[in-house]
């Protein structure tokens, strides 16, 4: 074995170049960022706002409601169980055809 062959064999090549790492970070990072901004943040804010009284206009009018909104839905809203049943039917139907 010659010296150049041994040197070439012992030198390890990097898995990704800087351009490869940048491209990979753009392909993964941008969609992940957009997914967090457009899906997770609104979903978490919706859950947080479900525990408040708020008219949806002024941020200064937000008051803590606790579980009162859920109590109203489960006890005083007759449409809730009909909507829950219909959504369950849709879920089962689309689960069946998927």
C-alpha positions as a printed NumPy array, in Angstrom:
array([[  0.   ,   0.   ,   0.   ],
       [  1.412,   3.352,  -0.932],
       [  1.483,   6.439,   1.211],
       [ -1.13 ,   8.297,  -0.846],
       [ -3.545,   5.378,  -0.738],
       [ -3.201,   5.119,   3.046],
       [ -3.675,   8.871,   3.44 ],
       [ -6.768,   8.849,   1.233],
       [ -8.197,   5.932,   3.131],
       [ -7.591,   7.423,   6.564],
       [ -9.029,  10.842,   5.759],
       [-12.724,  10.854,   6.523],
       [-15.029,  12.812,   4.31 ],
       [-17.74 ,  14.968,   5.893],
       [-21.235,  13.61 ,   5.541],
       [-22.756,  16.962,   4.565],
       [-21.203,  20.103,   3.198],
       [-22.268,  23.534,   4.417],
       [-24.514,  23.916,   1.386],
       [-26.112,  20.534,   2.095],
       [-26.746,  21.457,   5.724],
       [-28.242,  24.803,   4.698],
       [-30.504,  23.141,   2.132],
       [-31.582,  20.506,   4.622],
       [-32.314,  23.106,   7.281],
       [-34.433,  25.077,   4.801],
       [-36.352,  21.994,   3.684],
       [-37.034,  20.952,   7.277],
       [-36.978,  24.252,   9.148],
       [-39.306,  26.377,   7.034],
       [-42.212,  23.88 ,   6.947],
       [-41.727,  23.11 ,  10.645],
       [-41.808,  26.826,  11.479],
       [-44.921,  27.397,   9.357],
       [-46.613,  24.365,  10.902],
       [-45.938,  25.674,  14.398],
       [-47.155,  29.176,  13.505],
       [-50.285,  28.158,  11.578],
       [-51.348,  25.005,  13.436],
       [-49.942,  24.698,  16.956],
       [-50.108,  28.305,  18.145],
       [-53.773,  28.791,  17.097],
       [-54.706,  25.395,  18.545],
       [-53.104,  26.149,  21.905],
       [-54.589,  29.654,  22.009],
       [-58.029,  28.201,  21.253],
       [-57.704,  25.844,  24.197],
       [-56.538,  28.679,  26.45 ],
       [-59.349,  30.994,  25.324],
       [-61.971,  28.313,  25.917],
       [-61.443,  28.883,  29.638],
       [-62.266,  32.607,  29.4  ],
       [-65.166,  34.964,  28.858],
       [-64.315,  37.066,  25.823],
       [-66.325,  38.808,  23.132],
       [-63.496,  38.409,  20.619],
       [-62.942,  42.123,  20.108],
       [-60.958,  43.774,  22.882],
       [-58.117,  42.037,  24.661],
       [-58.861,  44.037,  27.809],
       [-62.247,  42.285,  28.14 ],
       [-60.791,  38.799,  28.668],
       [-61.917,  37.386,  32.022],
       [-61.149,  33.981,  33.476],
       [-64.132,  31.61 ,  33.329],
       [-62.57 ,  28.351,  34.425],
       [-64.77 ,  25.389,  33.571],
       [-67.973,  27.458,  33.399],
       [-67.991,  27.426,  29.587],
       [-67.715,  23.645,  29.538],
       [-70.408,  23.333,  32.193],
       [-72.696,  25.439,  29.999],
       [-71.973,  23.317,  26.944],
       [-72.606,  20.005,  28.706],
       [-75.68 ,  21.04 ,  30.707],
       [-77.499,  23.975,  29.113],
       [-76.86 ,  23.491,  25.402],
       [-79.241,  21.007,  23.753],
       [-77.446,  21.255,  20.393],
       [-74.169,  19.953,  21.823],
       [-75.107,  16.27 ,  21.917],
       [-76.63 ,  16.411,  18.447],
       [-73.452,  18.011,  17.094],
       [-71.307,  15.47 ,  18.951],
       [-73.33 ,  12.596,  17.486],
       [-73.101,  14.023,  13.949],
       [-69.348,  14.539,  14.238],
       [-68.955,  10.982,  15.499],
       [-70.849,   9.739,  12.439],
       [-68.557,  11.745,  10.154],
       [-65.479,  10.435,  11.975],
       [-66.622,   6.835,  11.635],
       [-67.567,   7.3  ,   7.979],
       [-64.23 ,   8.844,   7.001],
       [-62.332,   6.275,   9.075],
       [-64.163,   3.548,   7.185],
       [-63.471,   4.917,   3.702],
       [-59.857,   5.901,   4.412]])
